[in-house]
């Protein structure tokens, strides 16, 4: 049995910034590839957003613990062994002590 049979590619984009002269600089983008395990949200669970509103999600993804901070609304391409290829935006990310999790 393989603990992380799926894979996910995440593209993050940092917001731009303006220097003292008023010149805008585009934010840097980063692309990350991780082995993971995607579990379907078959029970209809929801996560609480920053404003307290409940948010639906389709998958909860488990990854080995990582130090990369994944901002919400980052693009992803999930290649799941049992669900094919899925694309969309990340709803929440959490780096815990034992593993990292994403809600898609």
Z-matrix of the N, CA and C atoms (Angstrom, degrees):
N
C 1 1.448
C 2 1.533 1 108.65
N 3 1.310 2 116.24 1 133.75
C 4 1.455 3 122.18 2 -179.96
C 5 1.531 4 108.41 3 -100.01
N 6 1.329 5 116.72 4 130.17
C 7 1.463 6 120.17 5 -176.58
C 8 1.525 7 112.24 6 -69.90
N 9 1.349 8 117.46 7 -36.04
C 10 1.466 9 121.73 8 -178.41
C 11 1.525 10 109.72 9 -126.20
N 12 1.350 11 117.82 10 80.15
C 13 1.463 12 120.99 11 -175.28
C 14 1.534 13 114.46 12 -81.11
N 15 1.311 14 118.26 13 -13.95
C 16 1.458 15 122.34 14 -175.97
C 17 1.524 16 109.91 15 -102.57
N 18 1.324 17 116.49 16 173.49
C 19 1.472 18 119.65 17 175.14
C 20 1.519 19 109.27 18 -141.06
N 21 1.329 20 114.94 19 152.52
C 22 1.456 21 120.99 20 -179.39
C 23 1.526 22 108.66 21 -137.23
N 24 1.327 23 115.42 22 138.57
C 25 1.459 24 122.51 23 174.36
C 26 1.522 25 106.57 24 -113.88
N 27 1.324 26 116.88 25 123.94
C 28 1.465 27 122.38 26 -176.82
C 29 1.517 28 108.99 27 -117.27
N 30 1.323 29 115.70 28 132.42
C 31 1.463 30 121.49 29 176.12
C 32 1.516 31 107.91 30 -114.25
N 33 1.331 32 115.62 31 117.66
C 34 1.460 33 120.92 32 179.25
C 35 1.519 34 109.36 33 -105.24
N 36 1.304 35 116.13 34 153.07
C 37 1.458 36 121.52 35 176.73
C 38 1.514 37 108.89 36 -135.60
N 39 1.317 38 116.07 37 123.67
C 40 1.468 39 120.66 38 176.30
C 41 1.516 40 108.69 39 -82.62
N 42 1.306 41 116.60 40 146.82
C 43 1.460 42 119.17 41 178.96
C 44 1.521 43 109.73 42 -70.20
N 45 1.316 44 115.80 43 152.94
C 46 1.456 45 120.99 44 179.26
C 47 1.518 46 111.52 45 -73.07
N 48 1.323 47 115.94 46 172.22
C 49 1.457 48 119.99 47 179.92
C 50 1.519 49 109.09 48 -144.00
N 51 1.291 50 115.32 49 161.37
C 52 1.451 51 122.38 50 -176.93
C 53 1.526 52 108.90 51 -119.10
N 54 1.351 53 116.71 52 129.57
C 55 1.459 54 118.89 53 179.59
C 56 1.527 55 110.44 54 -83.39
N 57 1.329 56 117.43 55 -178.58
C 58 1.463 57 122.33 56 -175.84
C 59 1.524 58 112.38 57 -64.16
N 60 1.328 59 117.40 58 -24.05
C 61 1.472 60 121.39 59 179.38
C 62 1.519 61 112.24 60 -84.39
N 63 1.323 62 117.44 61 -4.84
C 64 1.458 63 120.78 62 179.40
C 65 1.521 64 114.12 63 90.44
N 66 1.328 65 117.60 64 9.60
C 67 1.458 66 121.71 65 -179.93
C 68 1.526 67 109.14 66 -87.72
N 69 1.340 68 116.08 67 127.46
C 70 1.459 69 121.33 68 -179.95
C 71 1.519 70 110.18 69 -86.40
N 72 1.322 71 115.58 70 139.89
C 73 1.457 72 122.35 71 175.62
C 74 1.522 73 107.36 72 -121.64
N 75 1.328 74 115.47 73 131.26
C 76 1.464 75 120.02 74 -179.80
C 77 1.517 76 110.18 75 -68.55
N 78 1.315 77 116.13 76 147.57
C 79 1.458 78 120.84 77 177.74
C 80 1.517 79 110.92 78 -73.53
N 81 1.310 80 115.88 79 153.81
C 82 1.457 81 121.27 80 179.84
C 83 1.527 82 110.16 81 -78.23
N 84 1.309 83 116.13 82 148.09
C 85 1.454 84 120.49 83 174.78
C 86 1.522 85 108.64 84 -108.28
N 87 1.300 86 114.87 85 154.24
C 88 1.460 87 120.35 86 177.28
C 89 1.514 88 109.40 87 -137.06
N 90 1.326 89 115.99 88 145.40
C 91 1.454 90 121.09 89 177.43
C 92 1.523 91 107.96 90 -122.18
N 93 1.321 92 115.18 91 129.28
C 94 1.456 93 121.69 92 -176.72
C 95 1.519 94 109.27 93 -127.58
N 96 1.322 95 116.84 94 139.55
C 97 1.463 96 122.65 95 177.50
C 98 1.526 97 107.83 96 -121.09
N 99 1.323 98 115.77 97 129.88
C 100 1.467 99 121.08 98 -177.80
C 101 1.524 100 110.00 99 -134.50
N 102 1.338 101 116.08 100 147.11
C 103 1.460 102 121.08 101 165.83
C 104 1.522 103 106.17 102 -80.00
N 105 1.328 104 116.52 103 144.58
C 106 1.466 105 119.25 104 -174.52
C 107 1.522 106 110.41 105 -155.45
N 108 1.331 107 114.87 106 178.80
C 109 1.461 108 122.73 107 172.29
C 110 1.521 109 107.18 108 -130.93
N 111 1.313 110 117.30 109 116.83
C 112 1.462 111 122.09 110 -179.33
C 113 1.526 112 109.40 111 -98.28
N 114 1.323 113 115.65 112 128.77
C 115 1.464 114 121.43 113 177.75
C 116 1.512 115 108.91 114 -117.87
N 117 1.312 116 116.49 115 128.79
C 118 1.460 117 122.46 116 -179.83
C 119 1.519 118 109.67 117 -68.96
N 120 1.322 119 116.25 118 139.50
C 121 1.461 120 121.87 119 175.78
C 122 1.532 121 107.65 120 -81.82
N 123 1.302 122 116.57 121 79.09
C 124 1.456 123 121.60 122 -176.05
C 125 1.514 124 114.10 123 -80.65
N 126 1.333 125 118.33 124 -9.98
C 127 1.456 126 121.06 125 -176.88
C 128 1.522 127 112.63 126 -103.17
N 129 1.320 128 118.05 127 -0.47
C 130 1.465 129 120.83 128 178.46
C 131 1.519 130 114.09 129 76.01
N 132 1.316 131 117.62 130 23.82
C 133 1.468 132 120.03 131 177.33
C 134 1.518 133 110.41 132 -61.72
N 135 1.321 134 115.54 133 159.71
C 136 1.459 135 122.30 134 178.75
C 137 1.519 136 108.68 135 -133.00
N 138 1.327 137 115.73 136 156.83
C 139 1.458 138 121.09 137 174.14
C 140 1.515 139 108.14 138 -111.76
N 141 1.315 140 116.13 139 154.86
C 142 1.464 141 121.22 140 -178.72
C 143 1.523 142 108.51 141 -92.38
N 144 1.332 143 116.73 142 126.31
C 145 1.455 144 121.76 143 178.03
C 146 1.517 145 111.45 144 -77.72
N 147 1.334 146 116.12 145 175.49
C 148 1.465 147 121.21 146 -179.77
C 149 1.517 148 112.75 147 -61.46
N 150 1.327 149 116.52 148 -28.34
C 151 1.463 150 120.65 149 -179.54
C 152 1.529 151 112.57 150 -91.91
N 153 1.333 152 117.04 151 3.90
C 154 1.457 153 121.03 152 179.03
C 155 1.519 154 114.01 153 91.79
N 156 1.329 155 117.55 154 -7.61
C 157 1.463 156 121.01 155 179.29
C 158 1.530 157 109.89 156 -74.00
N 159 1.328 158 116.85 157 147.19
C 160 1.456 159 121.76 158 177.85
C 161 1.528 160 109.34 159 -82.93
N 162 1.343 161 115.95 160 136.54
C 163 1.458 162 122.06 161 -177.03
C 164 1.522 163 109.06 162 -120.15
N 165 1.333 164 116.29 163 129.49
C 166 1.463 165 121.40 164 174.74
C 167 1.525 166 109.36 165 -75.36
N 168 1.317 167 116.11 166 148.34
C 169 1.459 168 120.40 167 172.80
C 170 1.518 169 108.51 168 -141.40
N 171 1.328 170 116.16 169 153.18
C 172 1.456 171 121.17 170 -177.14
C 173 1.526 172 112.43 171 -95.56
N 174 1.341 173 116.86 172 -37.02
C 175 1.461 174 121.54 173 -176.92
C 176 1.510 175 110.59 174 -133.79
N 177 1.330 176 115.44 175 145.92
C 178 1.452 177 121.94 176 166.25
C 179 1.523 178 104.97 177 -111.53
N 180 1.328 179 116.14 178 127.21
C 181 1.455 180 121.52 179 -174.20
C 182 1.523 181 109.01 180 -114.06
N 183 1.319 182 116.31 181 129.04
C 184 1.458 183 122.97 182 179.33
C 185 1.522 184 108.72 183 -106.07
N 186 1.347 185 115.98 184 135.14
C 187 1.459 186 122.47 185 -178.92
C 188 1.527 187 108.97 186 -132.95
N 189 1.342 188 117.15 187 160.15
C 190 1.468 189 117.78 188 170.68
C 191 1.523 190 108.69 189 -60.08
N 192 1.312 191 117.46 190 153.00
C 193 1.459 192 120.74 191 -178.35
C 194 1.527 193 109.47 192 -56.13
N 195 1.338 194 116.09 193 136.15
C 196 1.465 195 121.32 194 -178.80
C 197 1.521 196 109.10 195 -138.01
N 198 1.315 197 115.96 196 164.83
C 199 1.465 198 120.93 197 179.94
C 200 1.514 199 111.86 198 -105.73
N 201 1.328 200 118.14 199 -5.87
C 202 1.465 201 122.03 200 179.56
C 203 1.521 202 108.78 201 -69.75
N 204 1.326 203 116.79 202 130.90
C 205 1.463 204 121.38 203 176.18
C 206 1.524 205 107.50 204 -93.02
N 207 1.317 206 116.08 205 118.31
C 208 1.460 207 121.96 206 -178.75
C 209 1.528 208 108.15 207 -100.27
N 210 1.334 209 117.98 208 114.16
C 211 1.464 210 119.21 209 179.47
C 212 1.531 211 111.42 210 -75.10
N 213 1.332 212 117.26 211 150.20
C 214 1.466 213 119.99 212 174.47
C 215 1.523 214 109.93 213 -58.96
N 216 1.318 215 116.38 214 152.94
C 217 1.463 216 125.02 215 -179.98
C 218 1.524 217 112.95 216 74.24
N 219 1.345 218 118.21 217 11.11
C 220 1.463 219 120.25 218 172.04
C 221 1.525 220 108.38 219 -71.70
N 222 1.311 221 116.56 220 146.73
C 223 1.464 222 121.26 221 179.42
C 224 1.524 223 110.26 222 -77.93
N 225 1.337 224 116.12 223 147.72
C 226 1.457 225 120.05 224 176.95
C 227 1.520 226 110.30 225 -139.99
N 228 1.330 227 114.41 226 155.40
C 229 1.462 228 122.99 227 168.72
C 230 1.517 229 105.42 228 -130.10
N 231 1.316 230 115.95 229 110.66
C 232 1.454 231 122.76 230 -178.93
C 233 1.519 232 108.56 231 -100.24
N 234 1.314 233 116.18 232 126.46
C 235 1.462 234 121.39 233 174.14
C 236 1.514 235 106.33 234 -110.38
N 237 1.330 236 115.19 235 100.37
C 238 1.459 237 121.54 236 -175.75
C 239 1.520 238 109.92 237 -101.79
N 240 1.296 239 115.54 238 137.59
C 241 1.453 240 122.08 239 -177.93
C 242 1.523 241 111.75 240 -56.57
N 243 1.330 242 117.73 241 -41.44
C 244 1.462 243 120.41 242 -175.81
C 245 1.531 244 114.12 243 -102.78
N 246 1.345 245 118.25 244 -5.83
C 247 1.471 246 119.51 245 -176.19
C 248 1.526 247 114.16 246 -125.34
N 249 1.312 248 118.93 247 6.85
C 250 1.456 249 121.66 248 178.46
C 251 1.521 250 112.27 249 74.87
N 252 1.329 251 115.72 250 -151.90
C 253 1.460 252 121.72 251 -178.27
C 254 1.521 253 109.74 252 -101.13
N 255 1.320 254 115.88 253 129.48
C 256 1.464 255 122.38 254 -177.18
C 257 1.522 256 107.59 255 -128.63
N 258 1.325 257 117.02 256 136.78
C 259 1.462 258 121.30 257 177.72
C 260 1.518 259 109.34 258 -122.89
N 261 1.318 260 115.97 259 157.29
C 262 1.457 261 120.42 260 177.86
C 263 1.508 262 111.37 261 166.41
N 264 1.339 263 115.35 262 -155.50
C 265 1.461 264 122.44 263 -179.26
C 266 1.527 265 109.53 264 -120.54
N 267 1.312 266 116.22 265 143.01
C 268 1.461 267 122.05 266 179.73
C 269 1.522 268 109.22 267 -74.59
N 270 1.317 269 116.56 268 135.01
C 271 1.465 270 121.36 269 -179.16
C 272 1.523 271 112.29 270 -93.07
N 273 1.334 272 116.97 271 -33.30
C 274 1.462 273 121.53 272 177.86
C 275 1.522 274 108.86 273 -161.04
N 276 1.340 275 115.91 274 152.43
C 277 1.458 276 122.03 275 176.47
C 278 1.523 277 108.69 276 -137.18
N 279 1.321 278 115.94 277 147.63
C 280 1.454 279 120.75 278 179.74
C 281 1.524 280 109.31 279 -145.13
N 282 1.330 281 116.16 280 127.63
C 283 1.461 282 121.74 281 174.42
C 284 1.523 283 107.40 282 -103.20
N 285 1.317 284 115.39 283 106.67
C 286 1.456 285 120.38 284 -178.92
C 287 1.518 286 111.71 285 -94.54
N 288 1.312 287 115.88 286 -170.91
C 289 1.458 288 121.58 287 -179.08
C 290 1.526 289 111.90 288 -78.42
N 291 1.335 290 116.99 289 -33.32
C 292 1.453 291 120.72 290 -176.71
C 293 1.530 292 113.57 291 -106.92
N 294 1.332 293 117.25 292 -26.38
C 295 1.457 294 120.14 293 178.91
C 296 1.538 295 109.16 294 -155.72
N 297 1.292 296 115.63 295 173.41
C 298 1.463 297 121.98 296 173.86
C 299 1.513 298 107.40 297 -115.12
N 300 1.338 299 116.62 298 150.43
C 301 1.455 300 120.88 299 -179.02
C 302 1.522 301 110.49 300 -134.47
N 303 1.311 302 114.46 301 148.34
C 304 1.468 303 122.48 302 174.36
C 305 1.515 304 108.00 303 -128.42
N 306 1.310 305 116.11 304 146.01
C 307 1.461 306 121.93 305 172.59
C 308 1.511 307 106.94 306 -115.25
N 309 1.337 308 115.79 307 122.97
C 310 1.467 309 121.36 308 -176.89
C 311 1.517 310 110.65 309 -112.51
